Amino acid sequence: MWVYCPWRGSRARARLPRGLLTAWLRHGRAASSYSATAEPSQVRALVYGKHGDPAKVVELKNLELAAVKGSDVHVRMLAAPINPSDINMIQGNYGFLPKLPAVGGNEGIGKVVAVGSSVTGLHPGDWVIPANAGLGTWRTEAVFSEEALIQVPNDISLQSAATLGVNPCTAYRMLMDFEQLQPGDSVIQNASNSGVGQAVIQIAAALGLRTINVVRDRPDIQKLMDRLKDLGAEHIITEEELRKPETKNFFKDIPPPRLALNCVGGKSSTELLRHLAPGGTMVTYGGMAKQPVTASVSMLIFKDLKLRGFWLSQWKKNHGPDEFKKLILTLCNLIHKGQLTAPACSEVPLQDYQRALGASMEPFVSSKQILIM
């Protein structure tokens, strides 16, 4: 029986336990919506049927691929990263949750194998990335709708392509949308060694902006600092150093930052606010510390600081697919110029997904885990 998968834009027939398959059918489209005209091929996918600890709920399963119809595109996935949002989605703690069972992964790079008769914008051999979250990229191949995909150049590195659609997009929009920054202005951020943080460093440098990069202290701190400086980081400081009174001397030599980018929350975000220029903006796009952002009354009244949030999925809803495609092309142009590279990555075979999931949740791991299909 052929069914419509709850993962947006994809179709498959799953060999799942009866209870899981029943839930799948209950949430899916009627089985008669599609029919097979060719013998389906079997693919492997990381599936979770309930929310919880990724190490316990994610399983490597065999699915069967539907024949390509009409506006369908058969894609062979090449690589897909594990992002914090992927982990949060599996745990059930995210702004958007796909219907269960679901294939994990919101980002990745695939290669078009075949297209349906109605497809005009994509051709076999093209590289494509998901247009939106929830597509389910942790699988070897899939059949997606054409509108669920965006073509990207195939002359960039595999790691750059696989990590293009989330972190660099978030970094670019936060740098452009909240303050009218000019060359020479400074930006302060925490979690500077994260995927977004590394993209912020590089994009800011390309725009002529100066960055103050806050990281947690760790045994290999000098190695981390050297790597961030190689990316273009001008100043690097630890969370502990930022809290010291003598840090005020550090800020005498650089313009007070007008923009702060917060991915941590708690005390870390309070320190960012403390060093913001009057009238400046702090944009929160993550909460790694799982603690609230706290701003004193005096910061809001006497410094007139602004607190904002950013979520790429909402930005896409507000601006539409054409603007997102323009954003992707802008970032690809930076890649071609050598001004934007992929974050530090560790490539892991799909079958070793447990190791990759574990590493992605460990503290002080600066290397993004990328599943190789």
N, C-alpha and C positions, 0 to 999 in steps of 0.2 A: 504494500500500500504506500502511495506517495503522499507526503504531507508537506505543508508549508511550515518551515521552521520559525520559531518565534524570534530568531535573530534577524533583525531587519535586513531585507534584501537577499536572503539566502534560502536555498531549498536543499533538503537532504532527507534520506531515510535512515533512521538510526536503529542499530541493533542494541537496544537498551533493555534493562529489566522491565518486566511487565508494568510495575507501578510507575516507573519513570516514563515509559512510553505512553501510558494512559494520560499522565499529566501533560506530556508533550502534545498529544492529540487534542486534549481539552482546550489548550491555549492556541493551537494552530488553526490554519484554514482547512476547509473541507478537503478530504483526500482526493476528491474527484476534480479539484481545480487543475491538476496536472496529470499527465500520463507519460509513461516512459516510452521512448521510441528507440532507445539503444540500451544495451546492457550497461548498468551503472558500474563505475569503478569504486573501489573501497579506499577511504581516506582515514587518517588518524587525527583525532582532535582531543584537546583537553576540555573536558566537560565537567560542570558542577551542577548537581541537581538540587542543592540546598545551600543556604548561606552559612558561613562558618569559617573556621580556620582553613586557609587554602591548602595546607599540608594534609588535611583530613578529608576535604570535600571535593578536591579536584582529582579527576581520574583520566587516564589516557584510554580513550575508547575508539572503536571502529565505527565509522559512519559510511553510508553509501551515497555517492554523488548522483544527482539527478541529471538527465540529459538536458542540453542547452536548448532553450526555447526563446523565440521572439526577442525580447529586450534583455535576455540573460547574457552574462559574461562568465566564462569558465576561467578561474584564476588559480594558478599554482602559487601558494605562498612560499616566499623565499626566507624571510626572517621576520620576527615579531618580538618587540621588547616587553619586559615586565615593568610596568610603571606603578607608582603608588596608587593611582586611581584604579588600576586593575585589581590590586589587592583589596582596596576599599570596597569595590563593587562585589567581589566574591564574599567579603565579610558582611555585606548588606548595609554598609555605611557610605552611601554615595548619593548624589543628587538625582541620578538616573540609574534604575535597576532593570535589566532585561528580564523577560519572563523566563521561568525555569522549566526544564533544564536549559542551560546556556553554555555556549563555547566561550572561554575566557579570551581576553585580549581586545584592546580598543585601537591598537596601532600596529602597523607593519607594512611590509612591502611585498607585493606579489607581481607575478608575470602573467599576462593574458595568454591563455592557451587557445581559446576559441570564443567566438561571439555568435549571438543569435542573428536571425535575418533582419531584425529591426534596429540593430545597433549600428550607429553611424560614427560615433566619436572615438571608438576604441578598436584596436586591431591586434591580432596575435603578435606577441613579442613586446607589446607596450608594458611599461611598468606602471603599477597603480597602487594607491593608498586609499584607506577608507575616507569617505566624505564626512562621516559622523561616528560618534561613539556607539558601542553596542554591536558592532558588526561581527565580532568573534574571530579574531585573527590567529589564535593559537591552534592552527590546523594545517594540514599539508596542502589542501586545496579545497575549493568551494565554488558554488555557482551563485553569483550575486547579480542584482539588477544593475544596469548601467549607471543609473543615477546614484547608486551607493558608492561609486568609485570616482577617483580623481587621478588623471594621468600625471606622471612626473617624469622628468628626463631620466634616461637610463645610463647617462654618462657620469653620474655621481656615485660615490661609494655605496656599497650595500648598507653599511651601518648608518650613513647619513640619511639614506632613503627610508630605512626602517624606523628611524627616530625623528622624522621630519614633521609629522602631523600634529604633535601635541606640545612638547616642551619648547621648541624654537618659536612656535606660533604664540604661545603664552608669553614668552619673553618679549617678543617684538611688540605685541599689542600693549603690554603693560608699559613699555618704554615710550610708546607713541600716543596713548589715549588719555592719559591722566594729567600730565603736566607738559607745558610747551617748553621742552628742554632745548637748549642751544649748545653747540660745541663748547666744551670747557666746563659745563655744568656737571655736578656730581650726583651719583645715585648710590644709596646704601642698601645692601640686601643681606639677609641671613640665609642659611642653607646654601651657601655660595658654591659648594661642590656638588649640588644636585644637578640633574639634567637641565632644569630651567636655569639654575644659577650659572652653569657653564655657558649656556646660550646667552644669558644677559651680559656676561663679561665680553663675549665676542661681538655681539650686536652693538653694545654700547661703544666699544672701541671703534667699530666701523662708522658709528655716528659721531665720533669725536667726544664722547662723554667719558667722564672719569668715574671709576667704580671703587666703592669701599666695601670690601667683601668680608663678611663675618662667618666664621666657621667654628665648630666645636673643637676643643683641644683633643689631641690624640697622640699615640706613640709615634706615628710617622708624620707629624705635622709639617716638618720641613719639606718632605717629599710632596705633600699636598700643596703647600705654598708654591713650590717651584713649578708644579704643573699648572696651577691657576695663573701664575705670572706668565707662563708660556702662552696661555690663551689670551692674554692682554689685561689681566687684573693689575690695577695700579697700586692698590692698598689692600692688604689682607690682615685681619685682626681676629683674635679668638673671642668667644663669648665672654670669657673670664676677663680678658684685658679690657673689653668694652665697658665693663662695669666699674673699673677702677677710676677714682677721681682724677688721677693724672692724665687720663685719656683726653681730657679737654685740650691739652697741649697738642695732641695729635691733629685735632680739627682746626688748629690755627693756620695750618699751612695749605688747606684746601677749602674750596667754597663749601659752605654748609649745604648738605644735600637737600634738594627740593622734592625728591621722590624716594620713598622707602618701599622695598618689596619684601613682604613677610610670608614665609612658608612654615613658620614654627609656632607662633603664638606664645602665650605666657610671658615670662620675664624677658625673653628675647625680643618680642615685639615691643615691649615697653621701652627697652633700651634703644630700639630704632627710633621710636617716637621722640625720645629725649634728645636725640642728636639731629632731628629734622629742623630745617630752616623754618622760621615763622611763615605760616600760610602754606606749608608743604603738605604733601599727600602720602599716606601709607596705604598701599594696596595689599590686601591679604588674598593669597591664592592657595593656601594650604594650612594645615594645622598639625604638624608632626608631633608637637608636644602634647596634643590633646588637652590643651589648657586655653581658656578664653583670652581674648585680646583685652587688655585693661589700659584705659587712658585716663589720666587724672583730669579733674575739672580744670585745673590751671592750664594744662596743655591745650585744651579745647578753647578756653576763653582767651587767655593771654597770648597764646601762640597761633590761635586760629587754625589748628591742624585739622585735616580732613581724613576720614577713615572710609576707605572704599574696598570693594571686593571684586575679584575677577574669576570668571569661569568660562573657559573657552567654548564649551557647548552652548552656553547662553549667548555668547558673542556671535556664534554661527547662526543661531536662530534669529537674532536681531538683524544681521547683515546679509544673510542669504548665501547660497553656494557660489555665486559669481565672485563675491568679495573674498570668500575663503580661497578660491582658486588664485585670485590675484596675490593674496598673502603668500601662498605656497610658491608662486613664481618669484616673488620678491626674495624669499629665503633661498630658493635655488640659485638666484643670481649671486647672492652672497657666498654660497658654496662654491660656485664657479670662480669667483674672484679670490678664493682662498681665505675669506673672512669669517667663515662659519664651518666648523667641523663637528663631527658627531662627538657626544660625550665619551668619556672612557668606558669601554664596553668589554664584557666577557661573553664570548659566544658559547652557547651550550646546546648540544643536540636535544631535539624534542623529547626523546625518551628519557633524558636526564632531568626532566622538568622539576622533580622534587628538589634536586640540588639547587636549581635556579631559583625556585620559589623561596627556599630557605635563605639563600644568599641575599635575595632582594629585601628581606625583612630584618637582616642583621644590622646592628648599629655600626657606624663608621665604615660602611662599605661604599666607596665612591665609584665603583664600576657598575654600570647598568647591565643587567642580565638580558641577553638577547637569545631567544630560541631560534635555532637554525633548523629548518624543516628538511 
